[in-house]
Each structure stands twice: as structure tokens, then as C-alpha cells.
């Protein structure tokens, strides 16, 4: 679960390392595969792609909160991680540094590019 004002790690190579969640689209609490509006907090100085804005859209890849699956198993991760999206909700980076959940594949059919750049699906 991700609330507004939660500090989040960024899992792609777009440049920033940490962000703060500002708003969750259409909800009060964010779960896996939800769209967030984030503000960039910690940025790398030597980046190839320069972000022109500090407020961006992102999608939740992993969360610390346990999620129950249909087969009865639970899944949780060590960090809350997101991937940065542009204004048209297309993946901004070129590589993901973490695994993603298969709930993203089921819920968001338009993020096929995001799934292909990840290390794997759990």
C-alpha cells in the first residue's frame, strides 16, 4: 500500500533514484499496477536523459505490503518501487533493475514494453 507522501525507490534507468508520491489516480491508497503522480527527490547529476519536470507519472511495480494471490500464496518485497512514465503513460526508461509482479501483466495490457525490459516476472 502506498499513501500520499510516501518515499519510493525508482527501479528504472531514467535518472532519479527516489521520489515522493503526491497523488494516486482514482484512489486514496495505491496497490500494485496503480498509476501514481510523483515528485522527484534525489536525482543523479550525470544522466543522459534529462527530465524537464520534477512531477511525473509512474506505475507501482513492487510493494512492501503482502498481497494475496488467487492460489492462496502471499507475495511481498523489501522496497516500494515504481517505474517512470511520460505524459502518454508510456515507459520512459530503457531498462528495469528489478523484478515485477504478474499482476501488472493482468491489470495493465498497455504496458507490454515495461514487461519486456524487466529482469523477470514473479
C-alpha positions as YAML, in Angstrom:
chain: A
units: angstrom
residues:
- id: 1
  name: UNK
  ca: [0.00, 0.00, 0.00]
- id: 2
  name: UNK
  ca: [1.29, 3.41, -0.90]
- id: 3
  name: UNK
  ca: [-0.21, 6.53, 0.59]
- id: 4
  name: UNK
  ca: [0.38, 10.14, -0.43]
- id: 5
  name: UNK
  ca: [3.74, 11.50, 0.88]
- id: 6
  name: UNK
  ca: [5.40, 8.05, 0.82]
- id: 7
  name: UNK
  ca: [9.08, 7.90, -0.20]
- id: 8
  name: UNK
  ca: [9.51, 5.45, -3.10]
- id: 9
  name: UNK
  ca: [12.55, 3.95, -4.89]
- id: 10
  name: UNK
  ca: [12.69, 4.25, -8.68]
- id: 11
  name: UNK
  ca: [13.55, 0.98, -10.46]
- id: 12
  name: UNK
  ca: [14.47, 2.13, -13.98]
- id: 13
  name: UNK
  ca: [17.44, 3.89, -15.56]
- id: 14
  name: UNK
  ca: [15.72, 7.19, -16.31]
- id: 15
  name: UNK
  ca: [17.91, 9.10, -13.83]
- id: 16
  name: UNK
  ca: [16.20, 9.78, -10.49]
- id: 17
  name: UNK
  ca: [16.68, 7.44, -7.53]
- id: 18
  name: UNK
  ca: [13.96, 8.43, -5.04]
- id: 19
  name: UNK
  ca: [10.58, 10.07, -5.34]
- id: 20
  name: UNK
  ca: [7.70, 11.13, -3.13]
- id: 21
  name: UNK
  ca: [4.15, 10.13, -4.02]
- id: 22
  name: UNK
  ca: [1.77, 13.05, -4.38]
- id: 23
  name: UNK
  ca: [-1.47, 11.54, -5.61]
- id: 24
  name: UNK
  ca: [-2.90, 8.18, -6.60]
- id: 25
  name: UNK
  ca: [-5.10, 8.19, -9.71]
- id: 26
  name: UNK
  ca: [-8.78, 7.50, -8.84]
- id: 27
  name: UNK
  ca: [-7.96, 6.06, -5.36]
- id: 28
  name: UNK
  ca: [-6.78, 7.01, -1.90]
- id: 29
  name: UNK
  ca: [-4.38, 4.07, -1.45]
- id: 30
  name: UNK
  ca: [-2.09, 2.68, -4.16]
- id: 31
  name: UNK
  ca: [-1.59, -1.06, -4.75]
- id: 32
  name: UNK
  ca: [0.35, -2.99, -7.41]
- id: 33
  name: UNK
  ca: [-0.13, -1.77, -11.01]
- id: 34
  name: UNK
  ca: [-1.71, 1.56, -9.98]
- id: 35
  name: UNK
  ca: [-0.71, 4.89, -11.55]
- id: 36
  name: UNK
  ca: [0.87, 7.49, -9.24]
- id: 37
  name: UNK
  ca: [1.88, 11.13, -9.54]
- id: 38
  name: UNK
  ca: [5.34, 11.53, -8.00]
- id: 39
  name: UNK
  ca: [7.77, 14.36, -7.24]
- id: 40
  name: UNK
  ca: [11.47, 13.67, -7.77]
- id: 41
  name: UNK
  ca: [13.53, 13.94, -4.56]
- id: 42
  name: UNK
  ca: [17.01, 12.52, -5.29]
- id: 43
  name: UNK
  ca: [18.47, 12.85, -8.78]
- id: 44
  name: UNK
  ca: [21.75, 11.73, -10.36]
- id: 45
  name: UNK
  ca: [23.84, 14.59, -11.77]
- id: 46
  name: UNK
  ca: [25.40, 12.81, -14.77]
- id: 47
  name: UNK
  ca: [22.41, 11.46, -16.66]
- id: 48
  name: UNK
  ca: [21.96, 11.08, -20.38]
- id: 49
  name: UNK
  ca: [18.25, 11.77, -20.43]
- id: 50
  name: UNK
  ca: [17.40, 14.97, -18.63]
- id: 51
  name: UNK
  ca: [13.97, 15.18, -17.13]
- id: 52
  name: UNK
  ca: [12.41, 18.56, -17.80]
- id: 53
  name: UNK
  ca: [9.87, 18.28, -14.99]
- id: 54
  name: UNK
  ca: [10.03, 17.25, -11.35]
- id: 55
  name: UNK
  ca: [6.42, 16.00, -11.27]
- id: 56
  name: UNK
  ca: [5.85, 12.82, -13.30]
- id: 57
  name: UNK
  ca: [3.56, 9.82, -13.63]
- id: 58
  name: UNK
  ca: [4.69, 6.37, -12.50]
- id: 59
  name: UNK
  ca: [3.40, 2.82, -12.08]
- id: 60
  name: UNK
  ca: [3.84, 0.72, -8.93]
- id: 61
  name: UNK
  ca: [5.99, -2.37, -9.60]
- id: 62
  name: UNK
  ca: [6.57, -3.79, -6.09]
- id: 63
  name: UNK
  ca: [5.28, -3.01, -2.60]
- id: 64
  name: UNK
  ca: [6.12, -3.97, 0.97]
- id: 65
  name: UNK
  ca: [2.51, -4.86, 1.77]
- id: 66
  name: UNK
  ca: [1.63, -8.55, 1.45]
- id: 67
  name: UNK
  ca: [-0.66, -9.31, -1.47]
- id: 68
  name: UNK
  ca: [-2.74, -12.48, -1.54]
- id: 69
  name: UNK
  ca: [-2.94, -14.25, -4.87]
- id: 70
  name: UNK
  ca: [-5.72, -16.45, -6.20]
- id: 71
  name: UNK
  ca: [-3.77, -19.66, -5.50]
- id: 72
  name: UNK
  ca: [-3.56, -18.78, -1.79]
- id: 73
  name: UNK
  ca: [0.08, -17.66, -1.68]
- id: 74
  name: UNK
  ca: [1.28, -14.28, -0.45]
- id: 75
  name: UNK
  ca: [3.91, -12.06, -2.06]
- id: 76
  name: UNK
  ca: [5.79, -9.06, -0.63]
- id: 77
  name: UNK
  ca: [9.02, -7.24, -1.46]
- id: 78
  name: UNK
  ca: [11.64, -5.32, 0.52]
- id: 79
  name: UNK
  ca: [11.05, -1.90, -1.10]
- id: 80
  name: UNK
  ca: [8.28, 0.06, -2.72]
- id: 81
  name: UNK
  ca: [9.45, 0.53, -6.32]
- id: 82
  name: UNK
  ca: [7.99, 2.41, -9.27]
- id: 83
  name: UNK
  ca: [8.82, 2.97, -12.94]
- id: 84
  name: UNK
  ca: [8.57, 6.42, -14.51]
- id: 85
  name: UNK
  ca: [6.04, 7.02, -17.29]
- id: 86
  name: UNK
  ca: [5.71, 10.01, -19.62]
- id: 87
  name: UNK
  ca: [2.59, 12.11, -20.21]
- id: 88
  name: UNK
  ca: [1.04, 9.48, -22.51]
- id: 89
  name: UNK
  ca: [1.67, 6.72, -19.90]
- id: 90
  name: UNK
  ca: [4.46, 5.07, -21.92]
- id: 91
  name: UNK
  ca: [7.58, 3.73, -20.18]
- id: 92
  name: UNK
  ca: [10.29, 6.43, -20.11]
- id: 93
  name: UNK
  ca: [13.49, 4.42, -19.49]
- id: 94
  name: UNK
  ca: [15.24, 1.69, -21.42]
- id: 95
  name: UNK
  ca: [15.91, -0.87, -18.67]
- id: 96
  name: UNK
  ca: [14.40, -2.05, -15.39]
- id: 97
  name: UNK
  ca: [16.60, -3.02, -12.45]
- id: 98
  name: UNK
  ca: [14.07, -5.16, -10.61]
- id: 99
  name: UNK
  ca: [11.56, -7.96, -10.96]
- id: 100
  name: UNK
  ca: [7.90, -7.17, -11.43]
- id: 101
  name: UNK
  ca: [4.69, -8.89, -10.34]
- id: 102
  name: UNK
  ca: [2.41, -10.71, -12.73]
- id: 103
  name: UNK
  ca: [-0.49, -8.55, -11.51]
- id: 104
  name: UNK
  ca: [0.89, -5.79, -13.74]
- id: 105
  name: UNK
  ca: [0.57, -8.07, -16.75]
- id: 106
  name: UNK
  ca: [-3.06, -8.88, -15.90]
- id: 107
  name: UNK
  ca: [-4.21, -5.36, -14.98]
- id: 108
  name: UNK
  ca: [-2.35, -3.17, -17.48]
- id: 109
  name: UNK
  ca: [-2.45, -4.57, -21.02]
- id: 110
  name: UNK
  ca: [-0.84, -1.42, -22.47]
- id: 111
  name: UNK
  ca: [2.47, -1.85, -20.55]
- id: 112
  name: UNK
  ca: [3.94, -4.64, -22.70]
- id: 113
  name: UNK
  ca: [7.14, -2.61, -23.22]
- id: 114
  name: UNK
  ca: [7.58, -2.39, -19.44]
- id: 115
  name: UNK
  ca: [7.30, -6.17, -19.06]
- id: 116
  name: UNK
  ca: [9.80, -6.87, -21.84]
- id: 117
  name: UNK
  ca: [12.51, -4.66, -20.25]
- id: 118
  name: UNK
  ca: [12.26, -6.25, -16.78]
- id: 119
  name: UNK
  ca: [14.57, -8.96, -15.40]
- id: 120
  name: UNK
  ca: [11.65, -11.31, -14.86]
- id: 121
  name: UNK
  ca: [8.09, -11.78, -13.69]
- id: 122
  name: UNK
  ca: [7.20, -13.22, -10.29]
...
